[in-house]
Amino acid sequence: MVKQKAIRKIVGFIAMAVIIGAMAACNMGNMGNNNNQIVAGEPLFSISGKFNKTGGGEVLFKLTDTASSGRSAHSVTNESFAISGELADGDIIFRLTGTYDPATGSYIASSSSSLIRYSISGAFDRNGKSLGSIATLLVRNSTTSDDWTAFSYVVDEVAAVLITGTPTDVVQGGIPEEAQGWWIYSYDEYTNDDGITYWDNLNVLFSQWSIIVEMESTRSDGYYSKYREIDTYTVVEVENKGSYYDVIFGWPQYGGTDAQVRAAVQQFLTEYNLTAEEIDSLDLPQDAQETDLFYSIGIYDDDPEYSRYGHGYVHFLYTGDFSRNISNIWSDTFYLERYLMNLGTVTPVTYYVKFQLTFTDTSMTFAGYNISSSSLAEVKAATSIHDYDPEVFTR
């Protein structure tokens, strides 16, 4: 059974980021050359894809990096690299910038105009196979509006795309350059009844216009796991307050009904040729055999505290050592979220959250405002900070 985390200790929007998805351990590694050796001129990272945005129109993008571009100046590990590319939306070509880290397998890149923000995020497994990419758009409702609408799309990853033309100038603003890149927060250390010690970290990756959040756990027996989330949070606005920055993020929340979540699970089981029994708790039946597979479904709408998170969550449980870790497959491929997006009938709700950001060359502090709302006006007006100590992240 996958060990679940006590997420509520994470401040403000970070708590929501980790609670939203079904959480499961996944082994991560290197993309590109699997021996992690850097070869001059050889691409360390390359991905391209396309998706059809709401309202019509195909969007193309490509991202790449080469050894000659050098390591990212803003990274937790020595292997992080700056990535760049282009995104074509109709006749307009945007310049994408971001970071990729072979040690974690994750990447994010973003771009913006005055009316729309783009984020492309994803990850690779230890064999260099893509776990999928997600495109997130935040669109201003009108040229005079202060409100935005968020959407996410499953990317159709293709070998190459053709983008011709000159990218637009880089839009100023967003997350300050000095704060971009990887940050890490070590928040837990404990030893279980078997004497295995866990060290838990929270990783945050900023690009200019977006953020992704990851949890990782290392164990004294050498096992390494990562908890990943599909959700990309997009910058709505950043205000310099002198000694700190007020940052507002927006994201699309896809709400799955009980029937939709169960349909997603059944499709998943069929696709992977699995047989599983649904149970109504996280406790395995006493007569469970090592080859038995179970799953438990919860719908956030059943809990008023978490109803704003929308889609349900699924836990896969088993006693034996499956040759394929089913929870990992479900989580790594963002199966439920992709299912809801691909239905084409689920309209997301745009939510906003606000926090204070303070940083130096070596540390960053989050102080979350006590609000999350679909009303941008309410979030902007918030002045009350959470009454617990803010987390301090380091490089």
N, C-alpha and C positions, 0 to 999 in steps of 0.2 A: 504494500500500500504506500502510495506517495505521501510523504510527510507534508502537511499543510502548515502555512506560516501564520503567525500572529501579526496580521498586517496593520492593525489599528494603531500601532506604535509609530508608524511612519507619518510624517507631518503633512497636513493639508492635501494638496492635489496628488502628492506621491502616494498617499494611502489609496486614493481612488484608482490611480494608475495600476496598482498591483491587485486590487480587489476585483476589478472589472472582469478579467478573463479567467478561464479555468487554468489553474496553476499546476505545472508538472515539471519534473526535472528533465533536462535534456543535455546531452553531452555536446559541447561545442568545440571547435578546433579551427584549423587553418583553411583558408580558401587559396586557390592558386597553387603554388608549389608546396606540396604537403610536407616537405622537410623543413619548411620555414626558412629556406635559404634565399637571399635576395640576389637575383641575377640582373645585371645591368641591362636595361632596355626591355626586360620581360614584364608584361603587364602583371601587376600584383592583384588587380581588381578590375573587373569589367562586367557590366550588366546592361542590358537594354530591354525595352518593353513598350507596350502600348495599352491603352484602355480607352473606353468610350465614356465620356462624362455625361452627367445628367443634362438633358436638353439637346443632346446630339453633339457630334464632333469627336473625331479620334485624336487622342493626344499621344505623342511619341516622346520617348526620352532615351538617353544613353548616358552612362556614367563610366568613368575609367580612371586609372592611375597607373603610372609606370615607376620603376625604381628610380628613374632620374629626377622625379618630382620631389623626392626627399620625404622624410618623416614629418608627420604633423607636429607643429610646435605645441599643440594643446592636447596632450594625451596622458592616459594613466599608464599605458604600457609603451615600451620602446618600439613596438611594431605598428602603432597607429599611423595611418597615412591620410593626408588630405586627398580628397577626391573631387572631381569636377566633371561637368558635362553640360548637356543642352536638353531643353524640353521644348517641343514644338506644339503649340496650341493654335491651330488654324494658321494664320499668316504671321503670328507673333512667336518669336523664339526667345526663350528665357535661358539665362545662364544659371546652372545648378552648382552649388558648392556644399561640401560637407566633409565627413570623416568616415573612414573604414578601419576597423581593427581586426587583423587576422587572428589575434589571440582569443577574441570573443566571437568572431564571425559576424559581427553586426555592423550595420552602416546606416547612415541617414544623410540626406542632402535636401536642400530647400532653395526656393527662389520666391520672389514676390514682385507684384506691381501695386499700385494704389488700390486696385479693385479685387485682386485675387492673390492668394498665397498657395504655393505648391510644396508638398513634402513627399519624398520617396524614401521608404525605409524597408529594411529586410535583414536577412541573415543567411549564413551558409553553415552547413554541418561540417564535421571534422574531415569529410572526404571532398570538400569543395562543392558539394551539391547545394543549390539554392533551396532554402526552406520557404521561398515565396516572397514576393514584394507587394507592398501596399502603397497606393497613392492616396494622399489625403489633400483635399482642397478646402480652403476657407474663402468664400466668395462674399464680397460686400453686396448687400441687397440692392443698393443703387448708389449713384455717384454722390448723392446728398445724405445717404443713410449712415447711421452709426452702428447698425446691426449687420451681422454676418450670418451666413448659412454654411454649415460644414457637411462634407460628403467624404466617404472613403470608397475606393475601388480596388478590386482584385486585379493585379497587373498580369497581362498576358506576356510572359517573358519570351522573347524571340532572340535568335542569334545575332541579328543586326537590324538597325533601322536607319533609314536615310533621312537626314535632316540637313537642309540647305538654307543658306541665308546667314545673316549676321545677328547674333544675340543682342537683346536690348541691354542698356547700361544697367549695372548693378544698383538696385534700390538701396538707399541708405536707411539705417534704422535696425530694428530687431534686437536680438541679443548682442550686447557688446562683444567685439571680437575677442577681447581678453578672456571672456567667460566661456567662449565656445570650445568644444571638445569634450573629453571624458572627465567625469568627476566620480569619486567613490566615497561611500559612507559605510563604515563597519558598525553594524548596529546590534549584533548578537553573537554570543559565544556560549555554548552549553554542551553538556555531556549526557548522553542517553544511558539507559540501564545496561547497555552492552559495553560501556566504556568508550564509545566512539565520540570524539569531540567534533562539533560543528562550528565553523566560523561563517557567519552570514554577512554579505555585503549588498549594498544597493548601488547600482551603477546608473549614472545619468549622462546622456550624451546630448549636448546642445549643438545645433547648427544655427545659422542666423535667424531662421524663422520657425524652428520647430525643436521638439525634444522627444526622445524615447527613454524609457525606463526599463531596467533589467534588475532582477535579483539573482545572486549567485551564492552557492553554498559549497564550501570545501570541507573535507572531512579528514580526520587524522589517519584514516585507513587508505588515503590516497584518492578516494572517489571525488569527482568534481561534477557539479550540476549547475544548471542555470534555469531560472524562471523567467520566461519572456512574455511580453505583452504585445498584442497587435496595435494597441492604441498609440497613435502619434498625436501629440499635443501641439497645436499651431499657435504661434504668437499673434495675438490681436493687437496689442500695443505695449510699448515699453516707455515708461516715464522716469526720467532722471530726477530723483528727489534730493540730490546732493550727496548725502551719506549712504544712500541705497537707491535701488531701482524698484519701482512698482511694475510688475509684469502680469499681464492678463493673457491667459491661454483659452483657446476654444477647441472643441472636438465634437465629432458626430457620434451620437449614441444610438445604436441600432437596438431596438427593443424586440426581443423574441417572445412570442407567446408560448404557452405550455406545449401546444401542438407543434409549433415550428421547431422547438428545441428537440422534442422527441423524434420528429421526422428527420432532423439532422443526424441524430444518433443512429437511427435505423439505416440511413443512407451510408454512414460511416462504417457500420458493422458489415453491411453488404459489400461495400467497396473493398474492404480488407478481409473478406471471407471469415468473419468472426461470429461466434455465438456468445451472447451475454444475457444475463438476467438482471432486470431492474430491481433494486431494493430501495427502501425508503429511509436509509440511514447510512452513516459512514462506517458502520461496524459490520465486518464480514460474518456471514452465518457460521455457526459453530461447526457445522458439518461440511464446510467448504473444502474442496479438494485442491491440490496444487495447480491443476490445469483449469480450474473454474475462473470465469471472468464475470464480474458484476459491475454495475454502474448505478450511480445515484444522481438524481437531477434536482436542482433547486431553482426556483424562479424568483428573482429579486423583487418582483411585484408583490410577493407574499410578505415581504418585510418592508414596512414603510421607511425605515432608516436607509435602505439601499435601493428603493424603488426607482430612483433617478438613474441607476446604473443600467437599466434597460434589460439586456439579454440575460438569459439564465446561465447557470454554470453546471458543469458535468464533471463528476469524479469517477474515474475507473478504478476498481479495486480488484486485487487478486492476491493469492498467497504464494504462488510459485514464481520462479524466475523465467518469465516469458522470453522467448528468443527475440521478440520485438517488444519493446516497451510501449504498450498501447497508449498509456497516458502521454508519453512523449510525442507520439505521432499525432494525437488529437491536438495537443497544445502547440507543438512546433509548426504545424501546418495551419494553425488558426482556423480549424475546421468549422466551428460554429459561426464565427464571424463571417467567414467567406460564404458559408451557406446563406446566411441572412442577407448579405450584400447581393449575392447572385440571384436571389428570388426576384429582385426587381420591384417588389411590392412593399418592402419595408422602408418607410420614410424615417430617416434619422432625425433626432432632436438635437439641436446645437446647444451644448452646455459651455459655461464659462467658469473659470476659477482664477483667483488672484493671489499673489504672494509677493513678499519682499525678497529681493535678491541683493546680497552683499558679497563682494568677492575681492580677493587679492590675487597675487600670482600663484599662491599655493593653497588657498582655501576658499570655500564658498559656503554661505549660510542661507538657508531657506527659513523664512518666517511666514507661515501660511495664514491668510485671512480666513476668518471663520465663516466662509460662504462658498457655495457652489450652486449655480442657478442657470436657468435658461434665459434669464433676463440680464442682458449686458449692463443695463442701467443700474440694477441692484448690485452687481459685482463691482462696478466702478465706484459706487457710493460706499462700499464697505470700508469700515475703519477699525473693526475689532480684530485683533490678532489672536490666534490660538494661545491658550494660557500655559502650554507646555513648552519646554525648552526647544528652540529650533535646532535642526540637525546641521552639523558642520561637515561638509564634504571636502576631500583633499584630492590632489592630482595623483 
